[in-house]
Amino acid sequence: MVAQKNLCVLILAAGKGTRMKSSLPKPLHRVCGLPMIAHSLRAAQSLNPGAICVVVGHQAQLVMQEITDNLQTWGITAPVVFAEQTELNGSAGAVRAALPLLPKFETAVILNGDAPMIRPETLQQMRDIADHENTGALVLGVSVPDPKGYGRIIREESGAFSCIIEENDADEKTKKINEVNGGMYVFNSENLVSALAELTPQGPKQEFYLTDTLAIIKGYGKAVLVFNTQDYQQALGVNSRQELALAEDLMRARIADKLMDNGVRLVRPREVYIDEDVQVGEDTIICPGCYIKGKTTIGKNCRLDGSVFITDSVIGDNVSIKMGSYIENSVIEDNCEVGPYAHLRPKSTLKQKAKVGNFCEIKNAVIGEGSKVNHLTYIGDTDMGAGVNIGAGTITCNYDGEKKHRTIIGDHCFVGSNVNFVAPVDVKAYSKIGAGSTITKEVPEGSLAIARARQVVLENKGIKKHD
């Protein structure tokens, strides 16, 4: 898609967010795995603008650093610049901070860094209407069940836009209006710059309201329109922990609906927790209580039993992940079986048809094709071949107190129960390790290795019997 070089997007992210009661800047609070500012940036990117300007203020350096470090991860390709609002004096004050940028573009779209629910298609519709009607300004309007706290959109008898009256300035009749300002706009940049210069401070806090520019632009004889969407949740602004939780619930429901539309079976859709960037193949079944986070991808025809946790991992097709398993930064290839209650720590790879069973832990290891690590076992820093069978209680002793060392287990080895591999150690293919052994040296191919003390029985030295 060709960049719209005559379009810029401003994202207002300067506020303190005092009602969040947090040391973290409000735009960096997460909704479905991403900071709210990331959702706003992605919505802006959907318009393919010539530039995106983020207006920062409170804890500006922290916000800028988070954005700069993650632009590629979030898929933002448009140029991103920052403007700092040094005095937090209202929404128009935030836009004024970007005045050096605005004259370079014909059109400016304004979004909020704490409104993660806006849909890209809504922004595109707003932009298209503003272009087609040659408007001076267009504002997103939504009709809400409870308009308290919002600026009310006032219309003329003809239905045309008249002005916006903020809650603090509204009389009782105005407060009953439920069509409110959604807080997102499309402006003709020239008209916006002129209107900003005419603003006067308003309200008890003597703030500059961006909404007042609409009436000023209308006074220029320019068209000012309201784009009303039935989906009022798109305009949800997050100003408290309660609203953050609501945004999380709404977005998770949106994600769940999208997955089901694409052929995923969610047994209880509102009881799974799936992040924005997760991808799941058709006919996969996800049971309640699962958390699927980060950039995880899951293939087709998989089954995730209840209470499975997966983050930043790649799961192939036809994989079964049983109850209570925890998987992080790992790769599971096709036709594998994991759990119940298995833990795959970072950099673990299960090759096709491998099995990791009850209460096993795998870390920075490769489990070969068709190999089985069935129960009560720790395999760390290991390269395991195909067709290996690992008995219960096996441990790779990979840490000597200073360095980690690797264990090599060749194809088609059989390892008995309660075996310790003291790394670095190399067990060649087709070997067999006797139960209870502690292996410290290389085992040649096709060998039987037994390393345990001989049993000694001393007669009449056991526990004394009581009459």
C-alpha positions as CSV (number, residue, x, y, z in Angstrom):
1,M,0.0,0.0,0.0
2,V,1.3,3.4,-1.0
3,A,1.9,5.8,1.9
4,Q,-0.6,8.6,2.2
5,K,1.9,11.4,2.2
6,N,-0.7,14.1,2.7
7,L,-1.9,12.5,5.9
8,C,-0.5,12.5,9.4
9,V,-1.9,10.9,12.6
10,L,-1.6,12.4,16.0
11,I,-1.9,10.2,19.0
12,L,-2.5,12.0,22.3
13,A,-0.6,10.2,25.1
14,A,0.5,13.0,27.5
15,G,-1.9,12.6,30.4
16,K,-1.0,11.5,33.9
17,G,-3.7,9.0,34.4
18,T,-4.0,9.7,38.1
19,R,-7.0,7.5,38.5
20,M,-5.0,4.5,37.5
21,K,-3.0,4.9,40.7
22,S,0.1,3.5,39.1
23,S,3.8,4.4,38.6
24,L,3.4,3.1,35.0
25,P,2.3,5.7,32.5
26,K,-1.2,5.1,31.5
27,P,-0.5,4.5,27.7
28,L,1.8,1.6,28.7
29,H,-0.8,-0.4,30.6
30,R,-1.5,-3.6,28.7
31,V,-4.7,-4.8,27.0
32,C,-4.6,-8.3,25.6
33,G,-0.8,-8.5,25.7
34,L,0.0,-5.1,24.2
35,P,0.3,-1.6,25.7
36,M,-2.6,0.6,24.9
37,I,-0.4,2.9,22.9
38,A,0.5,-0.1,20.7
39,H,-3.2,-0.6,19.8
40,S,-3.4,3.1,18.9
41,L,-0.3,3.0,16.8
42,R,-1.6,-0.1,14.9
43,A,-4.9,1.7,14.2
44,A,-2.9,4.7,12.9
45,Q,-0.7,2.4,10.8
46,S,-3.8,1.0,9.1
47,L,-4.3,4.3,7.4
48,N,-0.7,4.1,6.0
49,P,0.0,7.7,6.9
50,G,3.0,9.8,5.9
51,A,3.9,10.2,9.6
52,I,2.6,9.4,13.1
53,C,3.2,11.9,15.8
54,V,2.9,10.7,19.4
55,V,2.3,13.6,21.8
56,V,3.9,12.7,25.2
57,G,4.0,14.5,28.5
58,H,3.9,12.6,31.8
59,Q,6.9,10.3,32.0
60,A,7.7,11.2,28.4
61,Q,11.1,9.4,28.2
62,L,9.6,6.1,29.4
63,V,6.8,6.3,26.9
64,M,9.1,7.2,24.0
65,Q,11.5,4.5,24.9
66,E,8.8,1.8,25.0
67,I,7.5,2.9,21.6
68,T,11.0,3.2,20.0
69,D,12.0,-0.2,21.2
70,N,8.9,-2.0,19.9
71,L,8.0,-0.4,16.6
72,Q,9.1,-3.3,14.5
73,T,7.5,-5.8,16.9
74,W,4.2,-4.0,16.6
75,G,4.4,-3.8,12.9
76,I,4.7,0.0,12.6
77,T,6.3,1.0,9.4
78,A,5.2,4.7,9.1
79,P,7.7,7.3,10.4
80,V,7.1,8.0,14.1
81,V,8.0,11.3,15.7
82,F,7.3,12.7,19.1
83,A,6.1,16.0,20.4
84,E,6.2,16.9,24.1
85,Q,3.3,18.7,25.8
86,T,5.2,20.5,28.6
87,E,2.1,22.0,30.2
88,L,-0.8,19.5,30.6
89,N,-3.5,22.0,29.8
90,G,-6.1,20.0,27.9
91,S,-6.6,18.2,24.6
92,A,-6.0,21.2,22.4
93,G,-2.8,21.9,24.3
94,A,-1.7,18.5,23.4
95,V,-2.4,19.1,19.7
96,R,-0.6,22.5,19.9
97,A,2.5,20.6,20.8
98,A,2.5,19.1,17.3
99,L,2.0,22.5,15.5
100,P,5.4,22.3,13.7
101,L,4.3,19.1,12.0
102,L,0.7,19.9,11.0
103,P,1.3,22.4,8.1
104,K,3.3,19.7,6.3
105,F,0.2,17.6,5.8
106,E,-3.2,18.3,4.2
107,T,-5.2,16.1,6.7
108,A,-4.7,15.2,10.3
109,V,-6.3,12.3,12.1
110,I,-6.3,12.6,15.9
111,L,-6.5,9.5,18.2
112,N,-6.0,8.9,21.9
113,G,-3.3,6.7,23.4
114,D,-5.7,5.3,26.0
115,A,-8.5,4.2,23.6
116,P,-7.4,0.7,22.4
117,M,-10.8,-0.4,21.0
118,I,-11.0,1.6,17.8
119,R,-11.2,-0.5,14.7
120,P,-9.1,0.3,11.6
121,E,-12.1,0.0,9.4
122,T,-13.9,2.8,11.4
123,L,-10.9,5.1,10.9
124,Q,-10.8,4.3,7.2
125,Q,-14.5,5.2,6.9
126,M,-14.0,8.4,8.7
127,R,-11.1,9.3,6.4
128,D,-13.1,8.4,3.3
129,I,-16.1,10.5,4.3
130,A,-13.9,13.5,5.3
131,D,-12.2,13.4,1.9
132,H,-15.4,12.9,-0.1
133,E,-17.3,15.7,1.6
134,N,-14.3,18.0,1.7
135,T,-14.9,18.7,5.4
136,G,-13.1,21.1,7.7
137,A,-13.5,18.5,10.4
138,L,-15.2,15.2,11.2
139,V,-15.7,13.9,14.7
140,L,-16.5,10.3,15.8
141,G,-19.8,10.2,17.6
142,V,-21.2,7.3,19.6
143,S,-24.5,6.8,21.4
144,V,-23.9,5.4,24.8
145,P,-26.2,3.9,27.5
146,D,-24.7,6.2,30.2
147,P,-23.3,9.5,28.8
148,K,-22.1,10.8,32.2
149,G,-18.6,12.3,31.9
150,Y,-18.7,12.7,28.1
151,G,-18.9,15.8,26.0
152,R,-22.4,15.9,24.4
153,I,-22.8,16.4,20.7
154,I,-25.4,19.1,20.0
155,R,-27.2,19.0,16.7
156,E,-29.3,21.6,14.9
157,E,-32.9,21.0,14.0
158,S,-31.8,19.7,10.6
159,G,-29.6,17.2,12.3
160,A,-26.4,18.9,11.3
161,F,-23.6,19.3,13.8
162,S,-23.8,22.4,16.1
163,C,-21.2,22.1,18.8
164,I,-19.9,19.9,21.7
165,I,-20.7,20.8,25.3
166,E,-18.5,19.2,28.0
167,E,-20.0,17.6,31.0
168,N,-18.9,20.4,33.4
169,D,-20.6,23.0,31.2
170,A,-23.8,21.1,30.5
171,D,-27.3,21.9,31.9
172,E,-29.7,19.2,32.9
173,K,-31.4,19.1,29.5
174,T,-28.0,18.7,27.7
175,K,-26.9,16.0,30.1
176,K,-29.8,13.8,28.9
177,I,-28.3,13.6,25.4
178,N,-26.7,10.2,24.9
179,E,-24.8,11.0,21.6
180,V,-21.3,11.8,22.8
181,N,-17.9,12.8,21.5
182,G,-15.9,9.6,20.7
183,G,-12.7,11.6,21.0
184,M,-11.3,10.9,17.5
185,Y,-11.2,13.3,14.6
186,V,-10.3,14.0,11.0
187,F,-9.2,17.6,10.4
188,N,-8.2,19.7,7.5
189,S,-4.8,20.6,8.9
190,E,-5.0,24.3,7.7
191,N,-8.4,24.8,9.4
192,L,-7.2,23.0,12.6
193,V,-4.1,25.3,12.9
194,S,-6.2,28.4,12.4
195,A,-8.8,27.3,15.0
196,L,-6.2,26.3,17.6
197,A,-4.9,29.9,17.5
198,E,-8.4,31.2,18.4
199,L,-9.0,29.0,21.5
200,T,-9.5,30.5,24.9
201,P,-9.2,28.5,28.2
202,Q,-12.4,26.9,29.5
203,G,-13.7,25.3,32.7
204,P,-12.5,25.3,36.3
205,K,-9.1,24.0,35.2
206,Q,-8.7,26.7,32.5
207,E,-8.0,24.0,29.9
208,F,-8.0,24.3,26.1
209,Y,-10.7,22.0,24.6
210,L,-10.0,20.5,21.2
211,T,-13.8,20.2,20.8
212,D,-14.1,24.0,20.7
213,T,-12.2,24.0,17.4
214,L,-15.2,22.3,15.7
215,A,-17.5,25.3,16.2
216,I,-14.7,27.6,15.2
217,I,-14.1,25.7,11.9
218,K,-17.8,25.7,11.3
219,G,-17.7,29.4,11.7
220,Y,-15.3,29.5,8.8
221,G,-18.1,28.1,6.6
222,K,-16.4,24.7,6.5
223,A,-18.4,21.5,6.8
224,V,-18.2,19.8,10.2
225,L,-19.7,16.3,10.2
226,V,-20.4,13.6,12.8
227,F,-19.6,10.0,12.0
228,N,-21.7,7.9,14.3
229,T,-20.9,4.3,14.8
230,Q,-23.3,1.9,16.5
231,D,-20.4,0.1,18.2
232,Y,-19.9,2.6,20.9
233,Q,-17.4,0.4,22.7
234,Q,-14.8,1.6,20.1
235,A,-14.7,4.9,21.8
236,L,-14.0,3.5,25.3
237,G,-11.3,5.5,27.0
238,V,-9.4,3.9,29.8
239,N,-9.0,6.2,32.9
240,S,-9.2,3.7,35.8
241,R,-8.4,0.1,36.7
242,Q,-12.1,-0.7,36.2
243,E,-12.1,0.6,32.7
244,L,-8.8,-1.2,32.0
245,A,-10.5,-4.5,33.0
246,L,-13.5,-3.6,30.8
247,A,-11.3,-2.9,27.8
248,E,-9.6,-6.3,28.4
249,D,-12.9,-8.1,28.5
250,L,-14.2,-6.4,25.4
251,M,-11.1,-7.0,23.4
252,R,-10.8,-10.7,24.5
253,A,-14.4,-11.2,23.3
254,R,-13.5,-9.6,20.0
255,I,-10.5,-11.9,19.6
256,A,-12.5,-15.0,20.6
257,D,-15.2,-14.1,18.0
258,K,-12.6,-13.7,15.3
259,L,-11.0,-17.1,16.1
260,M,-14.4,-18.8,16.0
261,D,-15.2,-17.2,12.7
262,N,-12.0,-18.7,11.4
263,G,-12.9,-22.3,12.5
264,V,-11.4,-22.5,16.0
265,R,-13.5,-24.3,18.7
266,L,-13.5,-22.4,22.0
267,V,-15.4,-24.6,24.4
268,R,-16.3,-21.6,26.7
269,P,-15.2,-18.5,24.7
270,R,-15.3,-16.1,27.6
271,E,-13.1,-18.3,29.8
272,V,-10.0,-18.3,27.6
273,Y,-7.4,-15.5,27.6
274,I,-5.9,-15.1,24.1
275,D,-3.6,-12.2,23.2
276,E,-4.0,-10.0,20.1
277,D,-1.2,-11.5,18.1
278,V,-2.0,-15.2,18.7
279,Q,-2.8,-17.2,15.6
280,V,-4.7,-20.5,15.7
281,G,-5.5,-23.0,13.0
282,E,-9.0,-24.3,12.1
283,D,-10.5,-27.3,14.0
284,T,-8.2,-26.7,17.0
285,I,-10.1,-27.1,20.3
286,I,-9.3,-24.8,23.2
287,C,-10.8,-25.7,26.6
288,P,-11.5,-23.2,29.5
289,G,-8.8,-21.6,31.6
290,C,-6.2,-21.5,28.8
291,Y,-3.8,-18.5,28.5
292,I,-2.2,-18.1,25.1
293,K,0.1,-15.1,25.0
294,G,2.6,-13.1,22.9
295,K,3.2,-14.1,19.3
296,T,2.2,-17.8,19.7
297,T,1.0,-19.7,16.6
298,I,-1.0,-22.9,16.9
299,G,-1.7,-25.2,14.0
300,K,-4.7,-27.1,12.9
301,N,-6.5,-30.0,14.7
302,C,-4.8,-29.4,18.0
303,R,-6.4,-29.8,21.4
304,L,-5.6,-27.7,24.5
305,D,-7.1,-29.1,27.6
306,G,-8.0,-26.8,30.5
307,S,-5.5,-24.5,32.3
308,V,-2.8,-24.7,29.6
309,F,-0.4,-21.7,29.5
310,I,1.5,-20.9,26.3
311,T,3.6,-17.8,25.5
312,D,5.7,-16.9,22.4
313,S,5.7,-20.5,21.1
314,V,5.1,-22.3,17.8
315,I,2.8,-25.3,17.9
316,G,2.4,-27.5,14.9
317,D,-0.6,-29.5,13.6
318,N,-2.4,-32.3,15.5
319,V,-0.7,-31.5,18.8
320,S,-2.3,-32.6,22.1
321,I,-1.5,-30.4,25.1
322,K,-3.0,-31.8,28.3
323,M,-4.2,-30.2,31.5
324,G,-2.0,-27.8,33.4
325,S,1.0,-27.7,31.0
326,Y,3.2,-24.6,30.8
327,I,5.0,-23.8,27.6
328,E,7.3,-20.7,27.0
329,N,9.4,-19.7,24.0
330,S,9.4,-23.3,22.6
331,V,8.7,-25.2,19.4
332,I,6.4,-28.2,19.2
333,E,6.2,-29.9,15.8
334,D,3.3,-31.9,14.4
335,N,1.7,-34.9,16.1
336,C,3.3,-34.3,19.5
337,E,1.8,-34.9,22.9
338,V,2.6,-32.8,26.0
339,G,1.4,-33.2,29.6
340,P,-0.5,-33.3,31.8
341,Y,1.5,-30.8,34.0
342,A,4.6,-30.6,31.8
343,H,6.8,-27.6,31.7
344,L,8.6,-26.6,28.5
345,R,11.0,-23.8,29.4
346,P,12.6,-21.5,26.8
347,K,14.5,-22.9,23.7
348,S,12.9,-26.3,23.9
349,T,12.0,-28.2,20.7
350,L,9.9,-31.3,20.3
351,K,10.4,-33.0,17.0
352,Q,7.5,-34.7,15.3
353,K,5.6,-37.4,17.3
354,A,7.6,-36.7,20.4
355,K,6.0,-37.1,23.8
356,V,6.6,-35.2,27.1
357,G,4.4,-36.5,29.9
358,N,3.4,-36.0,33.5
359,F,5.4,-33.6,35.6
360,C,8.4,-33.4,33.2
361,E,10.5,-30.3,32.7
362,I,12.4,-29.6,29.4
363,K,14.8,-26.6,29.1
364,N,17.0,-25.6,26.1
365,A,16.7,-29.1,24.7
366,V,15.8,-31.0,21.6
367,I,13.6,-34.0,22.0
368,G,14.0,-36.1,18.9
369,E,11.3,-37.4,16.5
370,G,9.2,-40.1,18.2
371,S,11.2,-39.9,21.5
372,K,9.4,-40.2,24.8
373,V,10.0,-38.4,28.1
374,N,7.1,-39.8,30.0
375,H,7.2,-38.8,33.6
376,L,8.9,-37.1,36.5
377,T,12.0,-36.2,34.5
378,Y,14.2,-33.1,34.0
379,I,15.9,-32.8,30.6
380,G,18.0,-29.6,30.3
381,D,20.7,-28.5,27.8
382,T,20.3,-31.7,25.8
383,D,20.3,-32.9,22.2
384,M,18.2,-36.1,22.0
385,G,17.9,-38.2,18.9
386,A,14.9,-40.0,17.5
387,G,13.2,-43.0,19.0
388,V,14.6,-42.5,22.5
389,N,12.8,-43.8,25.6
390,I,13.5,-41.9,28.9
391,G,12.5,-43.7,32.1
392,A,10.9,-42.0,35.1
393,G,13.1,-39.8,37.3
394,T,15.9,-39.2,34.8
395,I,17.9,-36.0,35.3
396,T,20.5,-34.3,33.2
397,C,22.9,-32.7,35.6
398,N,23.9,-29.8,33.4
399,Y,25.3,-27.2,35.8
400,D,28.7,-27.6,37.5
401,G,28.3,-24.4,39.6
402,E,29.9,-22.2,37.0
403,K,28.9,-23.3,33.5
404,K,26.1,-25.2,31.8
405,H,27.1,-28.3,29.8
406,R,25.2,-30.3,27.2
407,T,24.1,-33.9,27.2
408,I,24.0,-35.8,23.9
409,I,21.7,-38.9,23.6
410,G,21.8,-40.6,20.3
411,D,19.0,-42.3,18.3
412,H,17.1,-45.2,19.7
413,C,18.6,-45.2,23.2
414,F,16.8,-46.8,26.1
415,V,17.3,-45.1,29.5
416,G,16.0,-46.8,32.6
417,S,14.4,-45.1,35.6
418,N,16.3,-42.8,38.0
419,V,19.3,-42.2,35.7
420,N,21.6,-39.2,36.2
421,F,23.6,-37.9,33.2
422,V,26.5,-35.7,34.5
423,A,27.2,-33.3,31.6
424,P,29.1,-33.0,29.4
425,V,28.4,-36.5,28.4
426,D,27.8,-38.3,25.1
427,V,25.6,-41.4,24.9
428,K,25.9,-42.9,21.4
429,A,23.0,-44.4,19.4
430,Y,21.3,-47.7,20.3
431,S,22.7,-47.7,23.8
432,K,20.9,-48.9,26.9
433,I,21.4,-47.3,30.4
434,G,20.5,-49.4,33.4
435,A,18.1,-48.1,36.0
436,G,19.7,-46.1,38.8
437,S,22.9,-45.3,37.0
438,T,24.9,-42.1,37.2
439,I,26.6,-41.7,33.8
440,T,29.8,-39.6,33.7
441,K,31.6,-40.9,30.7
442,E,30.9,-41.5,27.0
443,V,28.8,-44.6,26.2
444,P,29.8,-46.3,22.9
445,E,27.2,-47.2,20.3
446,G,25.1,-50.2,21.1
447,S,26.5,-50.6,24.6
448,L,24.8,-51.4,28.0
449,A,26.0,-49.0,30.7
450,I,25.4,-49.6,34.4
451,A,26.9,-47.3,36.9
452,R,25.7,-48.1,40.4
453,A,27.1,-49.5,43.6
454,R,26.8,-53.2,44.2
455,Q,24.0,-54.1,46.7
456,V,25.2,-55.3,50.0
457,V,23.0,-57.2,52.5
458,L,24.0,-57.5,56.1
459,E,21.9,-60.0,58.0
460,N,20.2,-59.0,61.2
461,K,21.1,-55.3,60.9
462,G,17.6,-54.1,60.0
463,I,14.9,-52.5,62.2
464,K,14.3,-54.4,65.4
465,K,11.0,-56.0,65.7
466,H,8.8,-55.1,68.7
467,D,6.8,-57.7,70.5
